[in-house]
Amino acid sequence: QVQLQESGGGSVQAGGSLRLSCAASGRTFSQNAMGWFRQAPGKEREFVAVINWTGGITRYTDSVKGRFTISRVNAKNTVYLQMNSLKPEDTAVYYCAAAIAKYTLPISISEYDYWGQGTQVTVSS
């Protein structure tokens, strides 16, 4: 059974930092892209960041560029999201996702096959 388990969420003040982790189990994703999405109350789930299978290529949504960094350690089957200079508008449930298709760099929800249960990030002003 494939599982993605997020951790590291919490409450911080604006300008603070958090590091999210997503550990995969049940299969390896060393040849697959992994991504982070978020969903704020009353809004649709949106793309945040994606990293390719080698870790050498990343993409971010414009609103987090320069503040968030996605990384991965394939030996640990884990992906991370370092979030700095957090803003109240970053408040959301953050989800980790993994794609079955190999060697891709997906940014849409429909391209991902496995999802974590989400971790809450709350940023206060």
Phi, psi and chi 1 to 4 in degrees:
 res  aa     phi    psi   chi1   chi2   chi3   chi4
   1 GLN       -  123.7 -179.7 -179.3    0.5      -
   2 VAL   -81.8  133.0  175.9      -      -      -
   3 GLN  -136.2  142.6  -72.1 -171.5  -33.9      -
   4 LEU  -118.6  124.1  -59.1  179.6      -      -
   5 GLN  -119.7  112.0 -178.7   65.9   55.9      -
   6 GLU   -85.3  153.8  -59.1  100.6  -25.2      -
   7 SER  -154.7  165.5   60.5      -      -      -
   8 GLY   103.2   -4.0      -      -      -      -
   9 GLY   -70.1  170.7      -      -      -      -
  10 GLY   166.1 -165.3      -      -      -      -
  11 SER  -114.3  131.1  -62.5      -      -      -
  12 VAL  -139.6  163.0  -64.3      -      -      -
  13 GLN   -85.9  157.7  -69.3 -169.9  -31.5      -
  14 ALA   -54.1  137.3      -      -      -      -
  15 GLY    93.6  -11.6      -      -      -      -
  16 GLY   -81.6 -176.9      -      -      -      -
  17 SER  -132.3  151.6  -61.7      -      -      -
  18 LEU  -142.9  152.4  -75.5  173.1      -      -
  19 ARG  -123.6  116.6 -172.2 -167.2 -166.5 -153.5
  20 LEU   -92.4  144.5  -55.2 -176.7      -      -
  21 SER  -123.9  150.7  -61.0      -      -      -
  22 CYS  -138.7  110.8  171.8      -      -      -
  23 ALA  -101.8  127.0      -      -      -      -
  24 ALA   -98.3  144.7      -      -      -      -
  25 SER  -140.6  158.5   60.6      -      -      -
  26 GLY    96.5  -23.1      -      -      -      -
  27 ARG  -166.7  162.9   62.5  158.7  -75.0  174.0
  28 THR   -92.7  146.2  178.7      -      -      -
  29 PHE  -117.5   28.2  -69.7  100.1      -      -
  30 SER   -67.4  -15.1   60.5      -      -      -
  31 GLN  -113.2   18.5  -65.1  178.2  -42.2      -
  32 ASN  -130.1  149.4  -51.6   87.8      -      -
  33 ALA   -72.0  150.3      -      -      -      -
  34 MET  -132.3  145.9  -63.6 -171.2   74.5      -
  35 GLY  -139.2  169.2      -      -      -      -
  36 TRP  -122.9  136.4  -72.6   95.3      -      -
  37 PHE  -126.8  166.8  -71.5   74.4      -      -
  38 ARG  -145.2  155.5   65.8 -173.7  179.3 -173.8
  39 GLN  -139.7  115.9 -172.8  166.1   15.9      -
  40 ALA   -88.0  158.2      -      -      -      -
  41 PRO   -56.7  129.0  -26.4   35.3      -      -
  42 GLY    78.7    3.1      -      -      -      -
  43 LYS  -120.6  164.2  -64.7 -172.6  176.3 -178.7
  44 GLU   -78.6  156.4  -65.8 -174.8  -10.4      -
  45 ARG   -65.4  136.6 -168.2  171.4  -60.4 -171.0
  46 GLU  -129.9  153.0   64.8  171.8   -3.2      -
  47 PHE   -68.8  139.1  165.4   77.7      -      -
  48 VAL  -115.3  -54.1  175.3      -      -      -
  49 ALA  -159.7  154.3      -      -      -      -
  50 VAL  -141.8  150.3   60.6      -      -      -
  51 ILE  -132.1  138.2 -172.1  165.8      -      -
  52 ASN   -78.2  178.6   79.6  -36.5      -      -
  53 TRP   -65.6  -28.8   65.9  -73.1      -      -
  54 THR   -87.3  -18.0   66.0      -      -      -
  55 GLY    88.6    0.4      -      -      -      -
  56 GLY   -87.6  -13.3      -      -      -      -
  57 ILE  -128.1  132.2  -58.2  174.2      -      -
  58 THR  -135.1  155.9   57.8      -      -      -
  59 ARG  -138.9  148.8  -72.4 -175.2 -175.8  171.5
  60 TYR  -135.1  151.7  -59.3   89.8      -      -
  61 THR   -70.7  150.7 -169.1      -      -      -
  62 ASP   -56.8  -36.2  -73.6  -14.1      -      -
  63 SER   -69.0  -14.7   62.1      -      -      -
  64 VAL  -114.6   -3.8  -51.8      -      -      -
  65 LYS   -58.9  134.4  -74.6  179.5 -179.2  177.3
  66 GLY    85.0  -10.8      -      -      -      -
  67 ARG  -115.9  -35.5  -59.6 -171.6  -62.8  121.3
  68 PHE  -107.5  148.3  -70.1   11.7      -      -
  69 THR  -135.5  124.9  -57.8      -      -      -
  70 ILE   -98.4  140.9 -172.0  171.1      -      -
  71 SER  -149.1  169.9   60.6      -      -      -
  72 ARG  -149.8  154.7   67.4 -171.2  -62.5  165.4
  73 VAL  -127.4  101.0  177.5      -      -      -
  74 ASN   -63.6  -32.8  -76.0  -17.4      -      -
  75 ALA   -62.2  -25.1      -      -      -      -
  76 LYS  -103.2   -1.1  -65.2 -175.7  177.4 -179.2
  77 ASN    54.1   41.6 -138.9   16.8      -      -
  78 THR  -132.6  141.8  -60.8      -      -      -
  79 VAL  -122.0  149.2   64.1      -      -      -
  80 TYR  -125.7  157.4  -55.0   93.9      -      -
  81 LEU  -135.6  106.6 -173.8   67.6      -      -
  82 GLN   -87.4  121.8  177.2   66.9   44.3      -
  83 MET  -117.3  115.1  -55.1 -174.5  -65.0      -
  84 ASN  -114.7  164.4  -61.6  -30.4      -      -
  85 SER    48.6   47.7  -58.2      -      -      -
  86 LEU   -64.0  145.7  -77.8  161.0      -      -
  87 LYS  -120.7  156.4  -56.0  175.1 -179.6  179.9
  88 PRO   -55.6  -31.3  -28.8   36.7      -      -
  89 GLU   -72.5   -6.4   50.0  -96.2   43.8      -
  90 ASP   -82.7   -6.7  -65.4  -41.5      -      -
  91 THR   -61.1  124.2  -64.9      -      -      -
  92 ALA  -178.4  171.0      -      -      -      -
  93 VAL   -88.6  127.6  176.6      -      -      -
  94 TYR  -103.1  131.6  -77.4   71.3      -      -
  95 TYR  -117.6  138.3  -63.1   89.9      -      -
  96 CYS   -93.7  146.2  169.6      -      -      -
  97 ALA  -144.5  152.4      -      -      -      -
  98 ALA  -134.0  143.5      -      -      -      -
  99 ALA  -105.1  141.9      -      -      -      -
 100 ILE   -75.6  -40.5  -70.0  179.4      -      -
 101 ALA   -58.3  133.3      -      -      -      -
 102 LYS   -83.8  151.9  -67.9 -177.3  178.7 -179.3
 103 TYR    57.7   34.8  -44.3  127.8      -      -
 104 THR  -114.0  175.1   61.5      -      -      -
 105 LEU  -140.4   70.1 -160.9   64.8      -      -
 106 PRO   -77.1  147.2   27.8  -33.2      -      -
 107 ILE  -125.8   -1.1   62.6  171.0      -      -
 108 SER  -106.2  149.6   63.5      -      -      -
 109 ILE   -56.3  -40.5  -67.1  172.8      -      -
 110 SER   -66.0  -15.8   62.4      -      -      -
 111 GLU   -87.4   -3.1  -64.5  177.0  -82.7      -
 112 TYR  -105.4  145.0  -74.1   86.3      -      -
 113 ASP  -110.8  -25.7  -56.7  -80.2      -      -
 114 TYR  -126.7  141.8  -61.7  104.9      -      -
 115 TRP  -134.0  146.3  -66.4   84.4      -      -
 116 GLY   -83.1  179.4      -      -      -      -
 117 GLN   -87.0  -12.0   83.5  -68.3  -14.9      -
 118 GLY    97.7  151.5      -      -      -      -
 119 THR  -136.3  136.0 -174.9      -      -      -
 120 GLN   -80.7  132.6  177.4   70.0   45.4      -
 121 VAL  -121.0  123.2  170.7      -      -      -
 122 THR  -124.0  123.9  -57.2      -      -      -
 123 VAL  -117.1  120.4 -175.7      -      -      -
 124 SER  -101.0  149.3   57.8      -      -      -
 125 SER   -88.4      -   56.7      -      -      -
